[in-house]
Amino acid sequence: MNLLNCAPIIEFEIVPLSIIEGLTDEKVIQNQPPKNPAPASGELPDIVSGDHFLEINYPPRRELIEGLLHQGTKLLLAGASKAGKTWLLLAMAIAVATGEHWLGLATRQSRVLFINLEILPDFFQHRCWMVKEKMGLNSLGSLTVWNLRGYEADIAVMVDHILARIQKDGGYDMVVIDPVYKCYGGRDENNAGDMANFLSHLERIAANTGAAVVFSTHHSKGNQAGRNVLDRTSGSGVFARDADTYLSVTEHEKDQHFSVESVVRNGPPVPAFVLRKAFPLFVRDDTIDPSKLKRSNRRAAPASQTSAPLGRKPKFTDEELLNLLPAAGLTYGEWEKAAKDALACSETTFKEKRRALIGNKAVALEKYRYTRLAGLDSGATPMTET
């Protein structure tokens, strides 16, 4: 299937609102950002001395969202399934396309391409109308939509078509791909190597076009309150750590409220804040404490039962997890996959028990490989799926 001819790109013009196919040659983005030096034909950038590096005059990157997003960088939005991530991304795209604030943060009006891989065009059109009306806009500004539901394919196949289409249209400042799991192909989201390969294709879009690339993923199952913000995403931890900006939208203890926490690579920390769902938008509420995350409703066990772990019956012990480590050790991804395949160990349980084994000095991490230091006694605590 030729994706270049599969579906028209739809641009929302300035008032009056009209829907057209294609773009004219005059709609070329101004003030293009510096493009990252993407290797071509196997070539890599030159090695330079430190002093020469300091003399290089890199043009400044345009900031698209205050404190969060610059052109040529990547932003990952993570949240619970059906929490409203697509609504948040759509509101973000429209805010940047019109220069309106998003979640209380200033934006710079820029050209935005929203690649819709999941929602049928008529329903997505309805969403655009709803957000436009709720934001009180007369136009969706420079928002452009590419509806590709039914045309999605492996990202390795799609990326060249996306790059060609972006070049044909004169470039964009921001590209939103929703949802990216539609482009996984045969990749396993729990496999670090598979996800690193997948993310390299998204990097190609940013590097070759100078556009910011925005995408989303799900949180893992279970209570998120006790987890590090970067460990809440489903699948491999590579996903969260690759992005230049990571936004986690986690359920707040107050109903219909969410805490937004961020990890920003290229700027100062952005304080956490709370959103209130006001369908179809989310409204920022700085009067609520964002640290009050929703916790599990599971009741504590009576004192007489504290010796038995809550949840499912024990399936394996710490010793069995340690036995998966050969003498040469395993990388994080290799050990996690081995635990999943051999012991049906969940991602959450593996992360928790790995930390515990390191804390107990049962394993060591050296040069990205985990090696066993010592065995456990016969009274080892059984590991359970929680």
N, C-alpha and C positions, 0 to 999 in steps of 0.2 A: 504494500500500500504506500503510495507517495504522499507523505504528510505535507509536502509543500502545496499540494493541490487539494488537500482533504477538506478543509473548512475555511471559510472566509474569516479574516480578522475584522472585528467590528470596532469602530471608533465612535465614542460619544462626543459629538461636536459641541461647540459653544452654542448658546441659545440661538434659535430654537433647537431643542434636542432632536437629532436625526441619527439614523442608523445607516451606515454605508459600508460597502465592501471595499477593502483595499485602502491604501493611503496615497496621497499625492506626493510628488517629489519635493514640494515646498516644505513639507512637514519634517524638516530635518532638525534634530535637537541642536541647540546652541550650547556653547561652553562645555564641550565634551570633557569628561573627566579623564585623568591619566589612566591609561590601560595598563594592567599588570603585564609583565613580560612573559607571555605564554610561550613555551618552547615550540618551535616550528621545525619540522624535519629533523627532529632529534637534537636540535641545537639548544644550548643553555646559555644564560647570560654570562658575561665576562666576570672573572674574579677581579676585584679591585682592592687597592689598599684602603685602610681605614681612613687616612687623610683624604684620599681622592673621593671616597664615599661621602664624606662630610661636605665636599664641595659640589656634589651633584644637586642641581636645582630642580627638585621634584615639584610640579605644579600642585597646588592644594586640591584636595578632594572636596567636592561639594557635600555638605551635610544635608541629608534628606529629612531625617527626623532628629530633633534636638536630643543630643546626648546618646543616641542609639544607633543611627545608621548613616553610613557614608556610601557614595557610589563606589562600586568595585568590591564591596564587602558582602558578607553573607549573614543573614539573620534567620535564626530558627525559633519558631513559636511552638512551645510544647504545652499540652493540656490534656485533661481527661477526655475520653471519647464522648462525643455529642455535647461538649461544653460550650460550643459556639466558636470554634477556631476559624471556620470559614467566614463567619460573620465578622470576626475581628480583623481578619486579613482583608476582607472586602472594604470595611470601613477605613482601614489603613491605606489601601490603594486609592480610594476615593479622596481621602484627606490629602495625600501627597499630590494627587492629580489636580486638586483644586487649591492647594495651599492652605487648607483649613487645619486646625489643631486636631491631633489624634491622642486621645487619652490625656488631655491636658498638655501635650507636648507640641511645640511649634514644628511646622514642616515647611519645606521649600517646594513651591509648585514645580512639578517636573512631569515628564512623560512616563507613564506607567503601562506596562503590559501585564494583564492578568490571564494566565493560562489555566483555564478551567477544565480539569480532567474528570470531574465527578458528577456535577449537577447538570441535568438536562437544560439546554439553552433557554427554553421558555420559563423554567423555574428560576434559572439564574438571572434572567432578565427581570423577573418579578422581584428578586432580592435587590437588584440594583435600584429599581424604582423605590422600594421600601426604604433603603438606606438614604437615597437622595432626598426623599421627602422628609424623613426624620431629621436629617442634618440641615434641612431648610435651604437646599441648594436649587438654583435654577438650571444647573448644568453639571455634568460629571467631568467637566474640564478636559484634561488631556488623558483620560483613561481609555485604554484600548483593550478589547477582550478577544481572546482566541478560544473558542469552544472546541475542545478535543475529546469530549466523552465518546468512547467507542473507537477512538483512533490511538489511544495510548499504547505505548510499546516500551521495550527496554530503553533505558536512558541512553545507552550507548548508540542506539539507533536514532533516537529522537534528537539528540543534542545537535547533530549537524544540521538537521532541518530547522531547529529553533534558531541556531546561529545564522543560517541563510535568511530566514524570514526577518530576523531583527535587522540584519544588514540591509535587506531590501527596503524595509520601512524607515530607514534613516537613523535607527538607534533609539534606545530607551534609557532612562535614568534608573528605573527599577523594574524588575521582572518578578512576578509572583507566580509560583508553581504550586497548585493545590489540587489534590494532595499528592505528595511525591511518592507515596507507596505504590501508586499506580504505575510507576516507572521502574520498580525494583527488578522486573524481569524474574530470573530464577535466583536472585540473591536472597540470602537469609539475613534478616535484620539483626539476628543475634550473633552473626559472624563478623568480627572486627575487620577482617580482610575484605569481605564482600561490601561492607558499608564504606570502607575507605575508598574502594574502587568506585562505588556509586557517587560518593561525594566529590571525587576528582572530576567527574563530568559536570557537576554543578559549578565547580571552580572554573572549568573551561568557559562557561557562559560568562561569569564575572570577569575573567581574565581577558577574554577576547572581545568583549563588548564594552567594558567599563561600567556596566550596570550593576546595581545592587541586586542580589538574588535573595528572595524571601520565600521560605517554605515552612511547613509545619509537620509535627509528628505527635503521636499519642504518648501520654504518660503510661507507665507500666501499671498493672493492676494492683489493688491494695491501697492501704493507708499511706499517704505521701508525707504526712506531717513530720515523721521522724527521720526523713531521708535528706541527704544533702541535695541542694537544688539541682546539681548536675546529674544526680543519680536517679532522677524521677522519670526520665524518658524510657520508653520501651526499647528493647533491643540493645545493641552494642553501645557502650559508653562513647565510642568514637563519634557517634552522631552529634551529641551535645557539645563535645569538646572541639569539634572542627569549626563550628560557626564563630564568626567574629563577634556576634551579639546573640546571646541566648536569653529568651524570655520564657519564664515558666508561669503558667496561669493555673493556680492551685485552688481548690475549693476552700473557702473560708468557713469558719464555724458558724457564721451568720448566713442563713439561707439566702440563696440567689446572689451571693457575693463571692468574689474571687480575689486572691492575693496575687499580685504580679511582682515577681522577683527577676532580676536581670544579672547577667554576667557579661561585661563589656570589655573586649580586648583592647580597643583603641581609644579609650577615654576613661575619665574618672567614673567611679561607681555611681549608679543611679539608685537612689533610695527606693525601697519597696513601697508599693501603694496598693490600695484596694479598689476593685471595680464592682459596681452594682449592675446587675443585668436589667436593662430597660429596653426590651426587645423592640426593634432589631439591633439596637446599639448596646454598648456598655458605657456606664457613666462613672467617672473617677470620684471617689469619696475619700478625701484625706483626713476625715474625722475618725476613721476606724483604724484600729491597730492591725497592720498586715501580718503580724507574727501569729495571730490567733487562727491557725489553720484547722480545718476540720479533721477530727480524729476518729478512729474506729469506734463503732458502737459496741464492740465486744466487751462484755463484762469481765472483771477480774475474777480469777478462780478462787474459791474458798480456800482458807488456810490449809485445810486437810488435803487439798488437791494440788498444792503448789509444786509437788515433786513431779507431777505429770505435765508435760508441755501442752499448751492449748493448740487447737488446730487438728490436723489429720494425725493419724498414728505414725510413729517413727518409720521412716523408710530406709535410712542409711545412717551410718555414724561418721564422725569426723575422720576416723581412721580410714574408712572406705574412700573418702574424698582425697585424703593424702596419698592413698595407694595409687591414684591415677597419675601421680607425678613420677615420671621416669628420672633416672639419674641426671640426665641432661637438662631436666626441667621443661616447663611449658610456658608459653606466653599467656597473657590473660585470656585472650580469645580462644586459644587452644585448650586451656584448662576448663574454661566455662563450657565449651562445646563437648568436651569429654564428660563433664559432670552431667550435662543435659542428656547425652546419648546413653551413658552407662547407668546413671542413677535417677534419671527423670527429675533432675534438680532444676528448680525454677531460677530465673535470672535474679530475683530478689533474694532468695535464700543463698545463692552462690555469693552475691556481693557481701551479704551480712557475715557469712561464715568465713569467707576469705579474710575479711578484716579481723575477725576473732582469731583465726589461726596465725595471722601475722602478729597480733598483739600477744598471743601466747608463745611466740617464738617457735612455732612448729614449722613455719616456712619462711624463706627469705626471698627478697626480690633483688636481683642483680642483673643488670644489662637487659632489662625488660623480660626476664624469665624468672618464674617461680620455682624454687628448689626446696626439697624437704630437708628439714634440719634434724627432726627427731620424731619418733612415733608417740602415740598416746597410750595411756594405760588402759587396762581392760574396763575401767569404769567410765569410758568416754561417753560424753553426752550425746544421745541420739540426735540426728538432724531431722527436722520435720519440715514439711511444706506448709507455709503459713500464708 
